[in-house]
């Protein structure tokens, strides 16, 4: 069971963000070390509940010992475990002791039951809609340079619909984490928009992760920019490839745009936060560790720079582990 959040050491006074964002958008550099989360509508502090909506799938991780041989066998290290961006985000959040909930749709099969049980054992509250379709699978091939290629069958998860949702799953959310995967296809996109409306009505906030450059290209970068402009997320996470594909300044779409730079660290409002040198084992899930840590720190009063510093450290440690989740 997850534990109530503990205050971050040295949390300072909160300052309204609106003036800082306004000045930043017209070109002046904000005082980022003084930019802290404004008080939430329902009062602060309160127990922070973070919710994510999206995929819970089976990850098949393949690390070949050498080049793959066409039409022949190639030795490799192969492991299976839980995956899905929303689920991984929740696993990293729970590992920090935060109350977190995953809303998902999953196959009513042995794989789905095991995946839900594993997340619950990690401290995640899982609200699963059980489906006749099979549980999704992602095959992740990790190259010698640590870069990944992924083949995805999302399975039951994309069938989540607005009718599947219960308002109580979202009413207490301080923040809703939305992977762009949950916006790319229907009916899960409609379910996600419905969840956002519930969270907004209750005074909560929204964080979006752009998830995939390939997914953005298929969805349409201009369409995604339009969706984000209407959504007005407080936080927007993107890799360099995703930001380049979107081709719209991130700061025009969110209060706090955060660029994930992989081994190079992160960038927030033009300020670069370097990552420590580590021996990389598997980068799978590093972006989810980053986003989870950033959201937790920010909700507890850290500035964007402070949150990014903590997130970079967490992501750097995550790549020293095999698999997408904390051990």
C-alpha positions in Angstrom: 0.0 0.0 0.0 1.3 3.5 -0.9 2.2 5.8 1.9 1.1 9.4 2.3 3.6 11.8 0.7 6.2 13.4 2.8 7.2 17.1 2.3 10.3 17.8 0.2 13.1 19.2 2.4 13.5 22.9 2.1 10.1 23.6 0.4 9.8 27.3 0.1 6.9 29.7 -0.2 4.6 29.3 -3.2 4.4 32.0 -5.8 1.6 32.4 -8.4 2.8 31.1 -11.8 0.6 33.2 -14.1 2.8 36.3 -14.2 6.0 34.3 -14.6 4.4 32.4 -17.6 3.1 35.6 -19.1 6.6 37.2 -19.0 8.2 34.0 -20.3 5.9 33.9 -23.3 6.7 37.4 -24.3 10.4 36.8 -24.2 11.8 37.8 -20.8 13.5 35.1 -18.7 11.5 34.2 -15.6 13.1 33.8 -12.2 12.7 30.0 -12.4 14.1 29.4 -8.9 11.1 31.3 -7.5 8.5 29.7 -9.8 6.6 27.3 -7.6 3.2 25.6 -7.9 0.3 28.0 -7.0 -2.1 26.8 -4.3 -4.6 24.3 -5.6 -8.2 25.3 -5.6 -9.1 22.8 -2.9 -6.3 24.1 -0.6 -2.8 23.0 0.0 -1.3 21.0 1.5 -3.5 17.9 1.0 -2.8 14.3 0.2 -1.6 14.3 -3.3 -3.2 11.6 -5.5 -1.8 11.2 -9.0 -3.8 9.4 -11.7 -2.6 8.1 -15.1 -4.9 6.8 -17.9 -3.5 4.5 -20.5 -1.8 1.2 -21.3 -0.9 -1.7 -19.2 0.8 -4.3 -21.4 3.4 -7.1 -21.4 6.9 -6.0 -22.3 9.2 -8.6 -24.1 12.7 -7.2 -23.8 15.3 -8.6 -26.3 19.0 -7.8 -26.0 20.9 -9.6 -28.9 24.4 -10.6 -28.2 25.4 -9.5 -31.7 23.9 -8.5 -35.0 20.7 -10.3 -35.8 21.2 -12.9 -38.6 18.4 -12.9 -41.2 16.8 -16.3 -41.6 18.9 -17.7 -38.8 19.1 -17.9 -35.0 20.8 -15.1 -33.0 21.6 -15.6 -29.3 20.0 -13.0 -27.1 19.0 -12.2 -23.5 15.2 -12.2 -23.4 13.0 -11.1 -20.4 9.4 -10.4 -19.9 7.7 -7.9 -17.5 5.1 -5.3 -17.2 5.0 -2.3 -19.6 3.0 0.5 -21.0 3.8 4.2 -20.5 0.9 4.9 -18.1 1.6 1.8 -16.0 5.4 2.4 -15.9 4.7 6.0 -14.8 2.5 4.7 -12.0 5.1 2.1 -10.9 7.8 4.8 -10.6 5.4 7.1 -8.7 4.4 4.3 -6.3 8.1 3.6 -5.7 8.4 7.1 -4.3 5.7 6.5 -1.8 3.0 8.5 -3.5 -0.7 7.5 -3.8 -1.2 6.7 -7.5 -4.0 5.2 -9.5 -3.9 3.6 -13.0 -7.1 3.6 -15.1 -6.8 1.1 -17.9 -8.5 -1.6 -20.0 -6.9 -5.0 -20.2 -7.6 -8.5 -21.4 -9.3 -10.8 -19.0 -6.6 -13.4 -19.5 -3.8 -14.8 -17.4 -1.4 -12.2 -18.7 -3.7 -9.4 -17.8 -4.4 -10.7 -14.3 -0.7 -11.1 -13.6 0.1 -7.6 -14.8 -2.6 -6.1 -12.6 -1.4 -8.1 -9.6 2.2 -7.0 -10.1 1.2 -3.3 -10.2 -1.0 -3.7 -7.1 1.9 -5.3 -5.3 4.0 -2.3 -6.1 1.5 0.0 -4.4 -0.5 1.1 -7.4 -4.3 1.3 -7.2 -5.5 -0.2 -10.5 -8.9 0.5 -11.9 -9.0 -2.1 -14.7 -11.8 -2.5 -17.2 -11.7 -6.2 -18.1 -12.1 -7.0 -21.8 -12.5 -9.9 -24.1 -9.7 -8.7 -26.3 -6.2 -10.0 -25.5 -3.8 -8.0 -23.3 -1.4 -5.9 -25.4 2.3 -6.8 -26.0 5.3 -4.7 -26.8 8.5 -6.3 -28.1 11.6 -4.1 -27.2 14.9 -4.8 -29.0 17.8 -3.1 -27.3 20.7 -2.4 -29.6 24.5 -2.4 -28.7 24.3 1.4 -28.3 21.4 1.2 -25.9 18.9 2.5 -28.5 15.6 0.7 -28.7 13.3 -0.5 -31.5 9.8 -1.4 -30.5 7.0 -3.4 -32.1 3.6 -2.8 -30.5 0.3 -4.6 -30.3 -1.7 -2.5 -27.8 -4.5 -5.0 -27.6 -7.4 -4.3 -25.2 -6.1 -1.0 -23.9 -7.2 1.1 -26.9 -10.8 0.1 -26.4 -11.3 2.1 -23.2 -14.4 4.3 -23.7 -16.1 7.1 -21.8 -18.8 4.7 -20.7 -16.2 2.6 -18.9 -15.1 5.4 -16.6 -16.3 6.3 -13.1 -16.0 9.9 -12.0 -14.8 8.8 -8.6 -11.6 7.5 -10.2 -10.6 11.1 -11.1 -12.3 13.4 -8.7 -9.5 13.3 -6.1 -6.7 13.7 -8.6 -4.3 16.5 -7.9 -2.8 15.7 -11.3 -3.8 13.5 -14.3 -0.9 12.1 -16.3 -1.8 11.7 -20.0 0.5 9.8 -22.3 -0.1 10.9 -25.9 -0.7 7.2 -26.7 -4.0 7.7 -25.0 -4.9 10.5 -27.4 -3.8 8.9 -30.7 -6.7 6.5 -31.3 -10.4 6.1 -30.4 -12.2 5.3 -28.3 -9.5 5.7 -25.6 -9.0 9.3 -26.8 -12.6 10.2 -26.0 -12.2 8.4 -22.6 -9.1 10.5 -21.9 -10.8 13.8 -22.8 -13.7 12.8 -20.5 -11.2 12.1 -17.7 -9.5 15.5 -18.2 -12.9 17.2 -17.9 -13.6 15.5 -14.6 -10.2 16.4 -13.2 -10.5 20.0 -14.4 -13.9 20.4 -12.8 -12.5 19.1 -9.5 -9.6 21.5 -9.6 -6.8 19.2 -10.6 -4.1 19.6 -13.2 -2.9 17.8 -16.3 0.5 16.6 -17.5 0.9 15.3 -21.0 3.8 13.3 -22.4 4.2 13.3 -26.1 5.2 9.6 -26.0 6.3 8.9 -29.6 7.5 10.9 -32.6 6.2 8.1 -34.9 2.8 8.3 -33.2 2.8 12.1 -33.6 3.5 11.8 -37.3 0.7 9.3 -37.8 -1.7 11.3 -35.7 -0.7 14.6 -37.4 1.5 17.2 -35.6 -0.9 20.0 -36.4 -3.8 18.1 -35.0 -1.8 17.3 -31.8 -0.9 21.0 -31.4 -4.6 21.9 -31.7 -5.5 19.2 -29.1 -2.9 20.5 -26.7 -3.9 24.2 -27.3 -7.5 23.3 -26.2 -6.3 21.1 -23.4 -3.9 23.7 -21.9 -1.8 21.2 -19.8 0.2 22.5 -16.9 3.1 20.2 -17.8 4.2 19.0 -21.2 7.0 16.4 -21.6 8.8 15.8 -24.9 12.0 14.3 -26.3 13.9 16.3 -28.9 12.5 14.1 -31.6 8.9 14.6 -30.4 9.4 18.3 -30.1 10.9 18.5 -33.6 8.0 16.5 -35.0 5.4 18.7 -33.3 7.1 21.7 -34.8 5.3 24.1 -32.5 7.1 25.9 -29.5 6.3 23.8 -26.5 6.0 26.9 -24.3 3.0 28.1 -26.4 1.1 24.9 -25.4 1.8 24.4 -21.7 2.7 26.4 -18.6 5.8 24.3 -18.0 7.4 22.7 -21.1 10.0 20.1 -20.2 12.5 18.7 -22.8 13.9 15.2 -22.1 17.4 14.9 -23.5 18.2 11.3 -22.6 21.8 10.9 -21.6 22.3 14.7 -21.9 19.8 15.4 -19.2 16.9 17.9 -19.5 16.0 21.4 -20.5 13.4 23.7 -18.9 12.9 27.2 -20.3 16.3 27.2 -21.9 18.1 26.0 -18.8 19.9 22.7 -19.3 20.2 20.2 -16.5 23.1 17.8 -17.1 22.8 14.1 -16.3 25.5 12.2 -14.4 27.6 9.7 -16.2 26.3 6.1 -15.6 26.7 2.7 -17.1 23.6 2.2 -19.1 22.0 -1.2 -19.0 18.5 -0.5 -20.4 16.9 2.9 -21.2 13.4 1.4 -21.3 11.2 3.4 -18.8 13.7 6.1 -18.2 11.4 8.8 -19.6 8.6 7.5 -17.3 10.9 7.6 -14.3 11.7 11.2 -15.3 8.1 12.3 -15.7 7.0 10.6 -12.4 9.8 12.2 -10.4 9.2 15.6 -12.0 5.4 15.5 -11.3 5.9 14.5 -7.7 8.5 17.2 -7.0 6.5 19.9 -8.7 3.3 18.9 -6.8 5.2 19.2 -3.5 6.4 22.7 -4.3 9.6 22.4 -6.2 10.4 24.9 -9.0 10.6 23.5 -12.6 14.4 23.6 -12.3 14.4 21.8 -9.0 11.9 19.2 -10.3 14.0 18.6 -13.4 17.2 18.2 -11.4 15.5 15.4 -9.3 14.0 13.9 -12.4 17.3 13.7 -14.2 18.8 11.9 -11.3 16.0 9.4 -11.2 16.1 8.7 -14.9 19.9 8.3 -14.8 19.6 5.7 -12.1 16.7 3.9 -13.9 18.9 3.2 -17.0 21.3 1.2 -14.8 18.5 -1.4 -14.3 17.1 -3.9 -16.7 13.4 -3.4 -17.5 11.0 -0.5 -17.5 10.2 -0.4 -13.8 12.0 -0.1 -10.4 13.1 -3.4 -9.0 
